[in-house]
Amino acid sequence: MSTQWVNTQPDAGALHALLVSLIPRIPLIDIDELWIFPTRKIAIGESTVVVLSLFDADEARRRVMTARFTVSRDKKGVAKVVDKVDEYGTAPLEAVSRVVDGVVRRLGEDIEQPPRNEPIGGSRDAWNDLLTDLGAPRSSLIEDPAAVDEAAVDEAAVDEAAVDEAAVDESPSAP
């Protein structure tokens, strides 16, 4: 008789949890749209790729990022998530879908269906609708509209501190 463990903790490897993990690093208000590639089986577990189109200072361009998640599970079913988020630069708005098509071509036969495209438009409601559709618990949803911009405020404070520090470093020293 074998014993099966039941994992009753929230699943850090669930797709909605992977997306939620991006928000502390990427302000929701910056996300224009995303493409969620089907999860693929790999030797150590599962791999999921998400391509993000982020608003840019130039309204005719978008910043392009990818988030790659590798999920492995222990004998109790608890997920261990390793992720890598890369920004590739900016692209004209009309070229972003061609960038995603390039990712599809590079994945080749490993992809059974096209990626799921989700327009977010920086909207908390669109984000929460996506998470709900993916089975996220209510506790994963962003309830407070101010929370949408918290990461952006934190990032701005870090940038401001770096500018202040640079100004101090460049000030002439006394003889």
C-alpha positions in Angstrom: 0.0 0.0 0.0 1.5 3.3 -1.1 0.9 6.6 0.7 -0.1 9.6 -1.4 0.7 13.1 0.0 -1.9 15.8 -0.4 -0.6 19.3 -0.8 -3.1 21.6 0.8 -0.9 24.8 0.5 -1.5 27.3 -2.2 0.2 26.1 -5.4 3.1 28.4 -6.3 3.4 26.6 -9.6 -0.1 27.3 -10.8 -0.3 29.6 -13.7 -2.2 32.3 -11.9 0.5 32.3 -9.1 3.3 32.6 -11.7 1.6 35.7 -13.1 1.0 37.2 -9.6 4.7 36.8 -8.9 5.5 39.3 -11.7 3.6 42.2 -10.2 6.2 43.2 -7.5 8.7 43.5 -10.4 6.5 44.8 -13.2 4.0 47.5 -12.3 0.5 46.3 -13.5 -0.2 49.8 -14.8 2.7 49.2 -17.3 1.3 46.0 -18.8 -0.4 46.6 -22.1 -0.9 42.9 -23.1 0.6 39.5 -22.6 0.9 36.2 -24.4 0.9 33.1 -22.3 2.5 30.1 -24.0 1.2 26.6 -23.2 3.0 25.0 -20.4 5.4 22.3 -21.7 6.7 19.2 -19.9 10.5 19.3 -19.5 12.9 16.9 -17.8 12.7 18.5 -14.4 9.0 19.4 -14.5 7.2 22.1 -16.4 8.2 25.3 -18.3 6.0 28.3 -19.0 6.9 31.3 -21.1 5.0 34.6 -21.0 5.8 37.5 -23.3 4.8 40.9 -22.0 4.2 44.1 -24.0 4.7 47.1 -21.7 3.7 50.7 -22.2 6.7 52.9 -23.2 7.2 56.7 -22.8 6.8 56.8 -26.6 3.2 55.9 -27.2 4.0 54.4 -30.6 6.4 51.8 -29.0 6.2 49.0 -26.5 8.8 47.5 -24.2 9.1 43.8 -24.8 9.8 41.4 -21.9 9.7 37.6 -21.4 9.2 35.8 -18.2 10.3 32.1 -18.1 9.1 29.9 -15.3 10.4 26.4 -14.5 8.4 24.5 -12.0 9.6 21.3 -10.3 7.8 19.5 -7.5 9.0 17.5 -4.6 7.6 14.2 -3.5 4.8 16.0 -1.6 3.8 18.0 -4.6 5.1 21.3 -3.4 6.2 23.5 -6.2 9.7 25.0 -6.5 9.6 27.9 -9.0 12.6 29.3 -10.8 12.0 32.3 -13.0 13.9 34.5 -15.3 12.6 37.9 -16.4 14.3 39.6 -19.3 13.7 42.9 -21.1 14.7 42.9 -24.7 14.1 46.5 -25.6 11.4 48.4 -27.4 9.6 47.7 -30.6 7.1 49.7 -32.7 3.5 48.9 -31.6 2.7 47.1 -34.9 5.8 44.9 -34.6 5.1 43.4 -31.2 2.9 40.7 -32.6 5.7 39.8 -35.1 8.1 39.4 -32.1 5.6 37.0 -30.5 5.3 35.1 -33.9 9.1 34.7 -33.8 8.9 33.2 -30.3 6.3 30.7 -31.7 8.6 29.8 -34.6 11.6 29.3 -32.3 9.6 26.9 -30.1 8.7 25.0 -33.3 7.0 21.7 -32.8 7.2 21.9 -29.1 4.1 24.1 -29.1 0.8 22.4 -29.6 -1.4 25.5 -29.6 -0.8 29.2 -30.1 -0.2 31.4 -27.0 -3.2 32.9 -25.2 -3.2 36.7 -25.9 -4.6 38.8 -23.1 -5.0 42.6 -23.4 -4.6 44.2 -20.0 -4.2 47.9 -20.8 -2.8 48.5 -17.3 -6.3 47.7 -16.0 -6.8 46.1 -12.6 -10.1 44.7 -13.7 -8.6 43.1 -16.8 -5.8 41.6 -14.7 -8.2 40.3 -12.1 -10.5 38.8 -14.8 -7.5 36.9 -16.2 -6.5 35.6 -12.8 -10.1 34.5 -12.0 -10.3 32.8 -15.4 -7.1 30.9 -14.5 -8.6 29.7 -11.2 -6.9 32.2 -8.8 -8.3 32.4 -5.3 -9.9 35.8 -4.4 -6.9 36.5 -2.1 -4.7 36.7 -5.3 -6.7 39.5 -6.8 -5.8 43.1 -6.6 -8.6 44.8 -4.6 -7.0 48.1 -3.9 -6.6 50.4 -7.0 -3.7 52.1 -5.3 -1.9 48.7 -5.2 -1.7 48.8 -9.0 0.9 51.6 -8.8 2.7 50.7 -5.6 5.5 48.9 -7.5 5.9 51.9 -9.8 6.1 54.2 -6.8 8.7 52.0 -5.1 10.7 51.9 -8.4 10.6 55.7 -8.8 11.9 56.1 -5.2 14.8 53.8 -6.0 15.5 55.7 -9.2 15.3 59.0 -7.3 17.7 57.7 -4.7 20.2 56.6 -7.4 20.1 60.1 -9.0 20.7 61.7 -5.6 23.6 59.4 -5.0 25.0 60.1 -8.4 24.8 63.8 -7.8 26.7 63.4 -4.5 29.4 61.3 -6.3 29.8 64.0 -9.0 30.1 67.0 -6.6 33.5 68.5 -6.4 35.4 67.5 -3.3 37.0 70.0 -1.0 40.8 70.5 -1.2 
